[in-house]
Amino acid sequence: MLLSFKKIPSSGINFKLNCEDVEFFGSVSKASKDLVRCLGNIRGKIVCPCDRCADDFVYEIDEKVDLFISDGMYNRNFLEVIEFFDGSIDFDTILKSEIELIKSDYHYCPKCADNK
Protein backbone atom coordinates (compact mmCIF):
# COMPACT_ATOMS: atom_id res chain seq x y z
CA MET A 1 0.00 0.00 0.00
CA LEU A 2 1.48 3.30 -1.11
CA LEU A 3 0.45 6.72 0.18
CA SER A 4 1.80 10.00 -1.13
CA PHE A 5 3.41 12.34 1.40
CA LYS A 6 1.47 15.21 -0.20
CA LYS A 7 -1.88 13.58 0.67
CA ILE A 8 -1.23 13.34 4.40
CA PRO A 9 -2.92 16.14 6.37
CA SER A 10 -1.76 17.43 9.75
CA SER A 11 -5.05 16.14 11.18
CA GLY A 12 -4.04 12.62 10.14
CA ILE A 13 -5.33 9.81 8.01
CA ASN A 14 -6.11 6.21 9.00
CA PHE A 15 -4.66 3.14 7.33
CA LYS A 16 -5.17 -0.61 7.55
CA LEU A 17 -3.09 -3.30 5.91
CA ASN A 18 -3.23 -7.10 6.03
CA CYS A 19 -0.35 -9.38 5.13
CA GLU A 20 -0.95 -13.10 5.62
CA ASP A 21 -1.92 -13.50 9.30
CA VAL A 22 -0.71 -10.04 10.38
CA GLU A 23 -2.70 -6.80 10.49
CA PHE A 24 -1.08 -3.35 10.57
CA PHE A 25 -3.37 -0.43 11.34
CA GLY A 26 -3.25 3.07 12.77
CA SER A 27 -2.87 6.64 11.59
CA VAL A 28 -0.26 8.87 9.99
CA SER A 29 -0.15 12.62 10.37
CA LYS A 30 2.10 15.39 9.10
CA ALA A 31 4.67 16.38 11.75
CA SER A 32 6.54 18.85 9.52
CA LYS A 33 7.05 19.55 5.82
CA ASP A 34 9.08 16.38 5.22
CA LEU A 35 8.24 14.32 8.30
CA VAL A 36 5.22 12.14 9.10
CA ARG A 37 4.42 10.41 12.39
CA CYS A 38 2.98 6.90 12.34
CA LEU A 39 1.08 5.61 15.37
CA GLY A 40 -0.37 2.15 15.07
CA ASN A 41 -0.50 -1.49 16.04
CA ILE A 42 0.69 -4.74 14.53
CA ARG A 43 -1.35 -7.80 15.49
CA GLY A 44 -1.39 -11.34 14.28
CA LYS A 45 0.68 -14.48 14.06
CA ILE A 46 4.08 -15.19 12.54
CA VAL A 47 6.21 -18.30 12.37
CA CYS A 48 9.63 -17.95 13.95
CA PRO A 49 12.31 -20.31 15.27
CA CYS A 50 12.71 -21.01 18.95
CA ASP A 51 16.03 -19.62 20.20
CA ARG A 52 16.55 -22.65 22.43
CA CYS A 53 15.53 -25.72 20.38
CA ALA A 54 15.38 -24.12 16.87
CA ASP A 55 11.91 -25.59 16.14
CA ASP A 56 9.53 -23.28 14.30
CA PHE A 57 6.45 -22.17 16.21
CA VAL A 58 3.61 -19.69 15.86
CA TYR A 59 4.31 -16.45 17.73
CA GLU A 60 1.48 -14.03 18.50
CA ILE A 61 2.27 -10.37 17.83
CA ASP A 62 0.54 -7.47 19.55
CA GLU A 63 2.95 -4.54 19.23
CA LYS A 64 2.49 -0.79 19.27
CA VAL A 65 4.24 1.17 16.52
CA ASP A 66 5.42 4.75 17.04
CA LEU A 67 7.83 5.97 14.39
CA PHE A 68 8.59 8.84 12.07
CA ILE A 69 8.74 8.63 8.29
CA SER A 70 10.72 11.14 6.25
CA ASP A 71 10.39 12.20 2.65
CA GLY A 72 14.09 11.97 1.80
CA MET A 73 17.19 12.03 3.98
CA TYR A 74 16.58 13.07 7.59
CA ASN A 75 19.56 14.37 9.56
CA ARG A 76 18.11 15.00 13.00
CA ASN A 77 18.40 12.75 16.06
CA PHE A 78 15.29 10.60 16.07
CA LEU A 79 15.71 6.91 16.87
CA GLU A 80 12.81 5.61 14.80
CA VAL A 81 12.92 7.29 11.38
CA ILE A 82 12.26 5.43 8.16
CA GLU A 83 13.39 7.27 5.03
CA PHE A 84 11.61 7.03 1.67
CA PHE A 85 12.97 8.75 -1.41
CA ASP A 86 10.20 8.60 -4.01
CA GLY A 87 7.56 10.86 -2.43
CA SER A 88 5.46 7.95 -1.16
CA ILE A 89 5.18 5.89 2.00
CA ASP A 90 5.26 2.13 1.39
CA PHE A 91 3.36 0.53 4.27
CA ASP A 92 4.20 -2.98 3.01
CA THR A 93 7.90 -2.20 3.49
CA ILE A 94 7.27 -0.79 6.97
CA LEU A 95 5.27 -3.86 7.98
CA LYS A 96 7.90 -6.29 6.67
CA SER A 97 10.63 -4.32 8.42
CA GLU A 98 8.76 -4.34 11.74
CA ILE A 99 8.09 -8.09 11.45
CA GLU A 100 11.78 -8.78 10.81
CA LEU A 101 12.64 -6.61 13.82
CA ILE A 102 10.26 -8.65 15.99
CA LYS A 103 11.71 -11.92 14.65
CA SER A 104 15.25 -10.77 15.50
CA ASP A 105 14.39 -10.68 19.21
CA TYR A 106 14.68 -13.78 21.43
CA HIS A 107 11.64 -16.07 21.35
CA TYR A 108 11.02 -19.40 23.06
CA CYS A 109 8.45 -21.94 21.93
CA PRO A 110 5.86 -22.96 24.56
CA LYS A 111 7.77 -26.20 25.30
CA CYS A 112 11.05 -24.38 26.02
CA ALA A 113 9.36 -21.48 27.83
CA ASP A 114 7.87 -23.98 30.31
CA ASN A 115 11.31 -25.55 30.97
CA LYS A 116 13.19 -22.42 32.08
N, C-alpha and C positions, 0 to 999 in steps of 0.2 A: 504494500500500500504506500503510494507516494502522495505527499502533500506539499504544495508549494509554500515556501517561507512567506511569500507576498500575501497569501490567503489567510494567514493566522492573525486574528485580531488580538488586541491587548486584553479583551474580555475573555478570550479563550475559545477553544473549540474541542469537542469531545471526539474520541476515536475508539474503535474496537476492532481487534484483529484476532483471528483464530489461525493457529498453525498446528495441525495434528491434534494432540490432546491438550494443548496449551492455549490459554486465552490471555491477551494483552489488551488492557483497556485503561482509559483515563482521559486526561485533557492536556492540551498544549496551549500555552499563551505566550504572547510576545513579551519578552523581558527588556529588550532594547532593540535597536535597529537590526542588528545581526545576531541576536541571541534569543532563543526560545526556551522556556522552561517546560519540562514534561513531568507531570505528576500522575502516577498510575499504579496499577497492580498487574502482576503476572500470576496466573493461577492455572493449575493443571497437573499433568503427570508426564514425567520424562523417564527414560531408561538410562541408568548410569551404573558403573561398576562399583562394587563394594571395595573400599580401600583396605579392608582386612583380608577377605577371601577371594576377591576379584570376580565374584559372580555378579552378573547383571541383575538388577532389581528395579522395580518401579518406585520412583521417588516423587512424592507429592510436593508441588511448589505452591507457595502462597507468599509472594514477596512484594513489598512496596518498591516502587521505582520513583526516584527523585533525581533528575539529571537535567543538564542544560545541553542544548543543541545549537551549534553555531553554523551560520551561513558563511563558510570559508574558515580560514585560519583564525584561531582565537588565542591571544597571547597573555591573557590575564590568569590569575592563580585560582582557578576552580578545579576541584578534584574530579568531578564528574561532568566532563564536556565531551560531546561527540561532535566531530566536525564533518560536515558535508560540503561538497564543492560544486554542486550542479544546480543550486537554487531550490532543491527539494529535500524533504525529509523522507527517508526510506525506513518505515516502521518495521518492515520485515528484517532489515539489517540490524536494527536496534534489538528486536526480539531475539534473533539468533545470537547476537553478542551477549545479551543478558543470560540466555540459557547456557551458553558456554562458560560464562563466569560462574554460574551456579554449579555447573558440573565440575569445575576446577577446585571446588571446596572439598573437604573431607566428608564422605558419606559412608555410613555403615548399613548393610542390609538388616532386616529385622532379626535374623538369626545371630549375626555378630553383635548387634546392639544389645541383645539380651545376655550375651556372654562377656560383658565387660568386667 
